[in-house]
Amino acid sequence: MARIVLSVLGVLLAIYVVFGLLIPALFGIFKVLLIIAVIAFVAVAAVTVLGKLSK
């Protein structure tokens, strides 16, 4: 009986870790990478436009 209870508690803890910790962390990392990519795109576009205008 104790083995079943501990197995159920282990499964519940694993579900909590996946949905409560890992998925929000992955979305946070994705959001930061997206912001960095947008900033890099704007910087490259600005340098390209300035380079073409100066000629």
PDB file with SEQRES, HELIX, SHEET and CRYST1 records, atoms N, CA, C and O in Angstrom:
SEQRES   1 A   55  MET ALA ARG ILE VAL LEU SER VAL LEU GLY VAL LEU LEU          
SEQRES   2 A   55  ALA ILE TYR VAL VAL PHE GLY LEU LEU ILE PRO ALA LEU          
SEQRES   3 A   55  PHE GLY ILE PHE LYS VAL LEU LEU ILE ILE ALA VAL ILE          
SEQRES   4 A   55  ALA PHE VAL ALA VAL ALA ALA VAL THR VAL LEU GLY LYS          
SEQRES   5 A   55  LEU SER LYS                                                  
HELIX    1 AA1 ALA A    2  VAL A   17  1                                  16    
HELIX    2 AA2 VAL A   18  LEU A   22  3                                   5    
HELIX    3 AA3 ILE A   23  LEU A   53  1                                  31    
CRYST1    1.000    1.000    1.000  90.00  90.00  90.00 P 1           1          
ATOM      1  N   MET A   1       0.825  -1.194   0.000  1.00  0.00           N  
ATOM      2  CA  MET A   1       0.000   0.000   0.000  1.00  0.00           C  
ATOM      3  C   MET A   1       0.871   1.261   0.000  1.00  0.00           C  
ATOM      4  O   MET A   1       0.584   2.223  -0.712  1.00  0.00           O  
ATOM      5  N   ALA A   2       1.931   1.243   0.801  1.00  0.00           N  
ATOM      6  CA  ALA A   2       2.819   2.404   0.863  1.00  0.00           C  
ATOM      7  C   ALA A   2       3.505   2.626  -0.477  1.00  0.00           C  
ATOM      8  O   ALA A   2       3.762   3.761  -0.878  1.00  0.00           O  
ATOM      9  N   ARG A   3       3.798   1.524  -1.162  1.00  0.00           N  
ATOM     10  CA  ARG A   3       4.443   1.637  -2.470  1.00  0.00           C  
ATOM     11  C   ARG A   3       3.520   2.326  -3.479  1.00  0.00           C  
ATOM     12  O   ARG A   3       3.974   3.141  -4.282  1.00  0.00           O  
ATOM     13  N   ILE A   4       2.262   2.007  -3.438  1.00  0.00           N  
ATOM     14  CA  ILE A   4       1.289   2.628  -4.348  1.00  0.00           C  
ATOM     15  C   ILE A   4       1.149   4.112  -4.033  1.00  0.00           C  
ATOM     16  O   ILE A   4       1.122   4.944  -4.940  1.00  0.00           O  
ATOM     17  N   VAL A   5       1.059   4.442  -2.745  1.00  0.00           N  
ATOM     18  CA  VAL A   5       0.914   5.845  -2.349  1.00  0.00           C  
ATOM     19  C   VAL A   5       2.139   6.640  -2.783  1.00  0.00           C  
ATOM     20  O   VAL A   5       2.009   7.741  -3.318  1.00  0.00           O  
ATOM     21  N   LEU A   6       3.323   6.089  -2.557  1.00  0.00           N  
ATOM     22  CA  LEU A   6       4.544   6.788  -2.954  1.00  0.00           C  
ATOM     23  C   LEU A   6       4.655   6.902  -4.470  1.00  0.00           C  
ATOM     24  O   LEU A   6       5.160   7.905  -4.974  1.00  0.00           O  
ATOM     25  N   SER A   7       4.198   5.907  -5.197  1.00  0.00           N  
ATOM     26  CA  SER A   7       4.207   5.991  -6.652  1.00  0.00           C  
ATOM     27  C   SER A   7       3.282   7.101  -7.140  1.00  0.00           C  
ATOM     28  O   SER A   7       3.642   7.863  -8.037  1.00  0.00           O  
ATOM     29  N   VAL A   8       2.097   7.194  -6.554  1.00  0.00           N  
ATOM     30  CA  VAL A   8       1.157   8.248  -6.926  1.00  0.00           C  
ATOM     31  C   VAL A   8       1.741   9.615  -6.590  1.00  0.00           C  
ATOM     32  O   VAL A   8       1.636  10.541  -7.394  1.00  0.00           O  
ATOM     33  N   LEU A   9       2.352   9.758  -5.420  1.00  0.00           N  
ATOM     34  CA  LEU A   9       2.971  11.023  -5.044  1.00  0.00           C  
ATOM     35  C   LEU A   9       4.122  11.372  -5.989  1.00  0.00           C  
ATOM     36  O   LEU A   9       4.309  12.540  -6.332  1.00  0.00           O  
ATOM     37  N   GLY A  10       4.880  10.387  -6.403  1.00  0.00           N  
ATOM     38  CA  GLY A  10       5.970  10.619  -7.362  1.00  0.00           C  
ATOM     39  C   GLY A  10       5.451  11.097  -8.705  1.00  0.00           C  
ATOM     40  O   GLY A  10       6.026  12.001  -9.311  1.00  0.00           O  
ATOM     41  N   VAL A  11       4.373  10.500  -9.170  1.00  0.00           N  
ATOM     42  CA  VAL A  11       3.784  10.925 -10.440  1.00  0.00           C  
ATOM     43  C   VAL A  11       3.242  12.343 -10.326  1.00  0.00           C  
ATOM     44  O   VAL A  11       3.431  13.151 -11.235  1.00  0.00           O  
ATOM     45  N   LEU A  12       2.576  12.653  -9.227  1.00  0.00           N  
ATOM     46  CA  LEU A  12       2.057  14.007  -9.026  1.00  0.00           C  
ATOM     47  C   LEU A  12       3.186  15.031  -8.956  1.00  0.00           C  
ATOM     48  O   LEU A  12       3.057  16.129  -9.497  1.00  0.00           O  
ATOM     49  N   LEU A  13       4.283  14.687  -8.300  1.00  0.00           N  
ATOM     50  CA  LEU A  13       5.429  15.584  -8.228  1.00  0.00           C  
ATOM     51  C   LEU A  13       6.055  15.780  -9.600  1.00  0.00           C  
ATOM     52  O   LEU A  13       6.450  16.893  -9.945  1.00  0.00           O  
ATOM     53  N   ALA A  14       6.152  14.716 -10.384  1.00  0.00           N  
ATOM     54  CA  ALA A  14       6.705  14.832 -11.733  1.00  0.00           C  
ATOM     55  C   ALA A  14       5.827  15.719 -12.606  1.00  0.00           C  
ATOM     56  O   ALA A  14       6.343  16.532 -13.372  1.00  0.00           O  
ATOM     57  N   ILE A  15       4.512  15.576 -12.504  1.00  0.00           N  
ATOM     58  CA  ILE A  15       3.597  16.430 -13.276  1.00  0.00           C  
ATOM     59  C   ILE A  15       3.739  17.885 -12.845  1.00  0.00           C  
ATOM     60  O   ILE A  15       3.724  18.787 -13.682  1.00  0.00           O  
ATOM     61  N   TYR A  16       3.876  18.114 -11.532  1.00  0.00           N  
ATOM     62  CA  TYR A  16       4.058  19.478 -11.039  1.00  0.00           C  
ATOM     63  C   TYR A  16       5.353  20.089 -11.570  1.00  0.00           C  
ATOM     64  O   TYR A  16       5.373  21.251 -11.977  1.00  0.00           O  
ATOM     65  N   VAL A  17       6.418  19.318 -11.567  1.00  0.00           N  
ATOM     66  CA  VAL A  17       7.707  19.835 -12.038  1.00  0.00           C  
ATOM     67  C   VAL A  17       7.621  20.177 -13.521  1.00  0.00           C  
ATOM     68  O   VAL A  17       8.121  21.219 -13.946  1.00  0.00           O  
ATOM     69  N   VAL A  18       6.993  19.313 -14.309  1.00  0.00           N  
ATOM     70  CA  VAL A  18       6.913  19.565 -15.753  1.00  0.00           C  
ATOM     71  C   VAL A  18       6.044  20.780 -16.044  1.00  0.00           C  
ATOM     72  O   VAL A  18       6.454  21.669 -16.789  1.00  0.00           O  
ATOM     73  N   PHE A  19       4.854  20.826 -15.467  1.00  0.00           N  
ATOM     74  CA  PHE A  19       3.924  21.903 -15.808  1.00  0.00           C  
ATOM     75  C   PHE A  19       4.164  23.172 -14.994  1.00  0.00           C  
ATOM     76  O   PHE A  19       3.832  24.264 -15.457  1.00  0.00           O  
ATOM     77  N   GLY A  20       4.722  23.058 -13.814  1.00  0.00           N  
ATOM     78  CA  GLY A  20       4.908  24.213 -12.963  1.00  0.00           C  
ATOM     79  C   GLY A  20       6.254  24.878 -13.101  1.00  0.00           C  
ATOM     80  O   GLY A  20       6.384  26.073 -12.835  1.00  0.00           O  
ATOM     81  N   LEU A  21       7.260  24.127 -13.511  1.00  0.00           N  
ATOM     82  CA  LEU A  21       8.610  24.674 -13.555  1.00  0.00           C  
ATOM     83  C   LEU A  21       9.225  24.668 -14.952  1.00  0.00           C  
ATOM     84  O   LEU A  21       9.750  25.687 -15.400  1.00  0.00           O  
ATOM     85  N   LEU A  22       9.165  23.541 -15.636  1.00  0.00           N  
ATOM     86  CA  LEU A  22       9.886  23.418 -16.905  1.00  0.00           C  
ATOM     87  C   LEU A  22       9.218  24.182 -18.041  1.00  0.00           C  
ATOM     88  O   LEU A  22       9.894  24.899 -18.779  1.00  0.00           O  
ATOM     89  N   ILE A  23       7.916  24.043 -18.192  1.00  0.00           N  
ATOM     90  CA  ILE A  23       7.230  24.705 -19.309  1.00  0.00           C  
ATOM     91  C   ILE A  23       7.294  26.230 -19.176  1.00  0.00           C  
ATOM     92  O   ILE A  23       7.581  26.894 -20.172  1.00  0.00           O  
ATOM     93  N   PRO A  24       7.045  26.819 -18.003  1.00  0.00           N  
ATOM     94  CA  PRO A  24       7.219  28.277 -17.907  1.00  0.00           C  
ATOM     95  C   PRO A  24       8.666  28.719 -18.141  1.00  0.00           C  
ATOM     96  O   PRO A  24       8.901  29.781 -18.718  1.00  0.00           O  
ATOM     97  N   ALA A  25       9.626  27.923 -17.703  1.00  0.00           N  
ATOM     98  CA  ALA A  25      11.026  28.275 -17.938  1.00  0.00           C  
ATOM     99  C   ALA A  25      11.346  28.249 -19.427  1.00  0.00           C  
ATOM    100  O   ALA A  25      12.048  29.129 -19.925  1.00  0.00           O  
ATOM    101  N   LEU A  26      10.839  27.253 -20.140  1.00  0.00           N  
ATOM    102  CA  LEU A  26      11.081  27.176 -21.582  1.00  0.00           C  
ATOM    103  C   LEU A  26      10.431  28.357 -22.306  1.00  0.00           C  
ATOM    104  O   LEU A  26      11.023  28.921 -23.226  1.00  0.00           O  
ATOM    105  N   PHE A  27       9.220  28.732 -21.897  1.00  0.00           N  
ATOM    106  CA  PHE A  27       8.574  29.887 -22.516  1.00  0.00           C  
ATOM    107  C   PHE A  27       9.339  31.168 -22.209  1.00  0.00           C  
ATOM    108  O   PHE A  27       9.435  32.050 -23.063  1.00  0.00           O  
ATOM    109  N   GLY A  28       9.882  31.282 -21.002  1.00  0.00           N  
ATOM    110  CA  GLY A  28      10.682  32.450 -20.642  1.00  0.00           C  
ATOM    111  C   GLY A  28      11.945  32.544 -21.484  1.00  0.00           C  
ATOM    112  O   GLY A  28      12.298  33.624 -21.958  1.00  0.00           O  
ATOM    113  N   ILE A  29      12.627  31.422 -21.674  1.00  0.00           N  
ATOM    114  CA  ILE A  29      13.829  31.405 -22.499  1.00  0.00           C  
ATOM    115  C   ILE A  29      13.478  31.743 -23.945  1.00  0.00           C  
ATOM    116  O   ILE A  29      14.204  32.490 -24.601  1.00  0.00           O  
ATOM    117  N   PHE A  30      12.374  31.200 -24.442  1.00  0.00           N  
ATOM    118  CA  PHE A  30      11.951  31.485 -25.813  1.00  0.00           C  
ATOM    119  C   PHE A  30      11.641  32.965 -25.993  1.00  0.00           C  
ATOM    120  O   PHE A  30      11.971  33.554 -27.023  1.00  0.00           O  
ATOM    121  N   LYS A  31      11.003  33.567 -24.983  1.00  0.00           N  
ATOM    122  CA  LYS A  31      10.657  34.981 -25.055  1.00  0.00           C  
ATOM    123  C   LYS A  31      11.928  35.844 -25.085  1.00  0.00           C  
ATOM    124  O   LYS A  31      12.008  36.801 -25.855  1.00  0.00           O  
ATOM    125  N   VAL A  32      12.911  35.509 -24.255  1.00  0.00           N  
ATOM    126  CA  VAL A  32      14.171  36.264 -24.230  1.00  0.00           C  
ATOM    127  C   VAL A  32      14.893  36.130 -25.573  1.00  0.00           C  
ATOM    128  O   VAL A  32      15.404  37.117 -26.104  1.00  0.00           O  
ATOM    129  N   LEU A  33      14.936  34.922 -26.118  1.00  0.00           N  
ATOM    130  CA  LEU A  33      15.591  34.721 -27.412  1.00  0.00           C  
ATOM    131  C   LEU A  33      14.866  35.478 -28.519  1.00  0.00           C  
ATOM    132  O   LEU A  33      15.509  36.013 -29.422  1.00  0.00           O  
ATOM    133  N   LEU A  34      13.561  35.528 -28.462  1.00  0.00           N  
ATOM    134  CA  LEU A  34      12.790  36.273 -29.458  1.00  0.00           C  
ATOM    135  C   LEU A  34      13.087  37.769 -29.379  1.00  0.00           C  
ATOM    136  O   LEU A  34      13.231  38.429 -30.408  1.00  0.00           O  
ATOM    137  N   ILE A  35      13.179  38.302 -28.172  1.00  0.00           N  
ATOM    138  CA  ILE A  35      13.503  39.721 -28.003  1.00  0.00           C  
ATOM    139  C   ILE A  35      14.901  40.014 -28.528  1.00  0.00           C  
ATOM    140  O   ILE A  35      15.106  41.026 -29.199  1.00  0.00           O  
ATOM    141  N   ILE A  36      15.870  39.142 -28.234  1.00  0.00           N  
ATOM    142  CA  ILE A  36      17.238  39.328 -28.727  1.00  0.00           C  
ATOM    143  C   ILE A  36      17.263  39.268 -30.251  1.00  0.00           C  
ATOM    144  O   ILE A  36      17.979  40.041 -30.888  1.00  0.00           O  
ATOM    145  N   ALA A  37      16.490  38.359 -30.841  1.00  0.00           N  
ATOM    146  CA  ALA A  37      16.450  38.244 -32.298  1.00  0.00           C  
ATOM    147  C   ALA A  37      15.858  39.498 -32.933  1.00  0.00           C  
ATOM    148  O   ALA A  37      16.345  39.951 -33.969  1.00  0.00           O  
ATOM    149  N   VAL A  38      14.820  40.063 -32.331  1.00  0.00           N  
ATOM    150  CA  VAL A  38      14.216  41.285 -32.872  1.00  0.00           C  
ATOM    151  C   VAL A  38      15.200  42.446 -32.783  1.00  0.00           C  
ATOM    152  O   VAL A  38      15.318  43.227 -33.727  1.00  0.00           O  
ATOM    153  N   ILE A  39      15.904  42.568 -31.666  1.00  0.00           N  
ATOM    154  CA  ILE A  39      16.901  43.632 -31.511  1.00  0.00           C  
ATOM    155  C   ILE A  39      18.020  43.469 -32.535  1.00  0.00           C  
ATOM    156  O   ILE A  39      18.458  44.452 -33.132  1.00  0.00           O  
ATOM    157  N   ALA A  40      18.485  42.239 -32.743  1.00  0.00           N  
ATOM    158  CA  ALA A  40      19.540  41.992 -33.732  1.00  0.00           C  
ATOM    159  C   ALA A  40      19.049  42.324 -35.137  1.00  0.00           C  
ATOM    160  O   ALA A  40      19.800  42.891 -35.931  1.00  0.00           O  
ATOM    161  N   PHE A  41      17.803  41.982 -35.457  1.00  0.00           N  
ATOM    162  CA  PHE A  41      17.249  42.288 -36.772  1.00  0.00           C  
ATOM    163  C   PHE A  41      17.194  43.793 -37.003  1.00  0.00           C  
ATOM    164  O   PHE A  41      17.549  44.274 -38.079  1.00  0.00           O  
ATOM    165  N   VAL A  42      16.749  44.533 -35.991  1.00  0.00           N  
ATOM    166  CA  VAL A  42      16.670  45.987 -36.120  1.00  0.00           C  
ATOM    167  C   VAL A  42      18.065  46.584 -36.289  1.00  0.00           C  
ATOM    168  O   VAL A  42      18.249  47.504 -37.085  1.00  0.00           O  
ATOM    169  N   ALA A  43      19.039  46.075 -35.557  1.00  0.00           N  
ATOM    170  CA  ALA A  43      20.400  46.589 -35.673  1.00  0.00           C  
ATOM    171  C   ALA A  43      20.973  46.317 -37.062  1.00  0.00           C  
ATOM    172  O   ALA A  43      21.579  47.203 -37.664  1.00  0.00           O  
ATOM    173  N   VAL A  44      20.789  45.109 -37.573  1.00  0.00           N  
ATOM    174  CA  VAL A  44      21.303  44.772 -38.914  1.00  0.00           C  
ATOM    175  C   VAL A  44      20.588  45.599 -39.971  1.00  0.00           C  
ATOM    176  O   VAL A  44      21.224  46.074 -40.912  1.00  0.00           O  
ATOM    177  N   ALA A  45      19.288  45.780 -39.839  1.00  0.00           N  
ATOM    178  CA  ALA A  45      18.542  46.582 -40.803  1.00  0.00           C  
ATOM    179  C   ALA A  45      19.009  48.039 -40.777  1.00  0.00           C  
ATOM    180  O   ALA A  45      19.137  48.664 -41.829  1.00  0.00           O  
ATOM    181  N   ALA A  46      19.263  48.579 -39.592  1.00  0.00           N  
ATOM    182  CA  ALA A  46      19.720  49.967 -39.482  1.00  0.00           C  
ATOM    183  C   ALA A  46      21.098  50.138 -40.109  1.00  0.00           C  
ATOM    184  O   ALA A  46      21.340  51.112 -40.822  1.00  0.00           O  
ATOM    185  N   VAL A  47      21.995  49.204 -39.849  1.00  0.00           N  
ATOM    186  CA  VAL A  47      23.339  49.293 -40.430  1.00  0.00           C  
ATOM    187  C   VAL A  47      23.263  49.164 -41.949  1.00  0.00           C  
ATOM    188  O   VAL A  47      23.973  49.870 -42.665  1.00  0.00           O  
ATOM    189  N   THR A  48      22.421  48.280 -42.441  1.00  0.00           N  
ATOM    190  CA  THR A  48      22.271  48.106 -43.885  1.00  0.00           C  
ATOM    191  C   THR A  48      21.716  49.375 -44.531  1.00  0.00           C  
ATOM    192  O   THR A  48      22.231  49.818 -45.558  1.00  0.00           O  
ATOM    193  N   VAL A  49      20.692  49.954 -43.953  1.00  0.00           N  
ATOM    194  CA  VAL A  49      20.089  51.162 -44.494  1.00  0.00           C  
ATOM    195  C   VAL A  49      21.096  52.315 -44.446  1.00  0.00           C  
ATOM    196  O   VAL A  49      21.234  53.048 -45.425  1.00  0.00           O  
ATOM    197  N   LEU A  50      21.791  52.485 -43.338  1.00  0.00           N  
ATOM    198  CA  LEU A  50      22.789  53.556 -43.237  1.00  0.00           C  
ATOM    199  C   LEU A  50      23.937  53.352 -44.232  1.00  0.00           C  
ATOM    200  O   LEU A  50      24.459  54.312 -44.800  1.00  0.00           O  
ATOM    201  N   GLY A  51      24.316  52.101 -44.430  1.00  0.00           N  
ATOM    202  CA  GLY A  51      25.377  51.803 -45.400  1.00  0.00           C  
ATOM    203  C   GLY A  51      24.971  52.124 -46.823  1.00  0.00           C  
ATOM    204  O   GLY A  51      25.787  52.615 -47.603  1.00  0.00           O  
ATOM    205  N   LYS A  52      23.735  51.856 -47.172  1.00  0.00           N  
ATOM    206  CA  LYS A  52      23.272  52.154 -48.529  1.00  0.00           C  
ATOM    207  C   LYS A  52      23.027  53.646 -48.724  1.00  0.00           C  
ATOM    208  O   LYS A  52      23.211  54.155 -49.829  1.00  0.00           O  
ATOM    209  N   LEU A  53      22.619  54.352 -47.685  1.00  0.00           N  
ATOM    210  CA  LEU A  53      22.369  55.779 -47.792  1.00  0.00           C  
ATOM    211  C   LEU A  53      23.661  56.596 -47.884  1.00  0.00           C  
ATOM    212  O   LEU A  53      23.669  57.676 -48.473  1.00  0.00           O  
ATOM    213  N   SER A  54      24.739  56.091 -47.311  1.00  0.00           N  
ATOM    214  CA  SER A  54      25.967  56.876 -47.290  1.00  0.00           C  
ATOM    215  C   SER A  54      26.717  56.822 -48.616  1.00  0.00           C  
ATOM    216  O   SER A  54      27.641  57.607 -48.830  1.00  0.00           O  
ATOM    217  N   LYS A  55      26.340  55.918 -49.503  1.00  0.00           N  
ATOM    218  CA  LYS A  55      27.052  55.791 -50.790  1.00  0.00           C  
ATOM    219  C   LYS A  55      26.601  56.793 -51.795  1.00  0.00           C  
ATOM    220  O   LYS A  55      27.105  56.811 -52.918  1.00  0.00           O  
TER     221      LYS A  55                                                      
END                                                                             
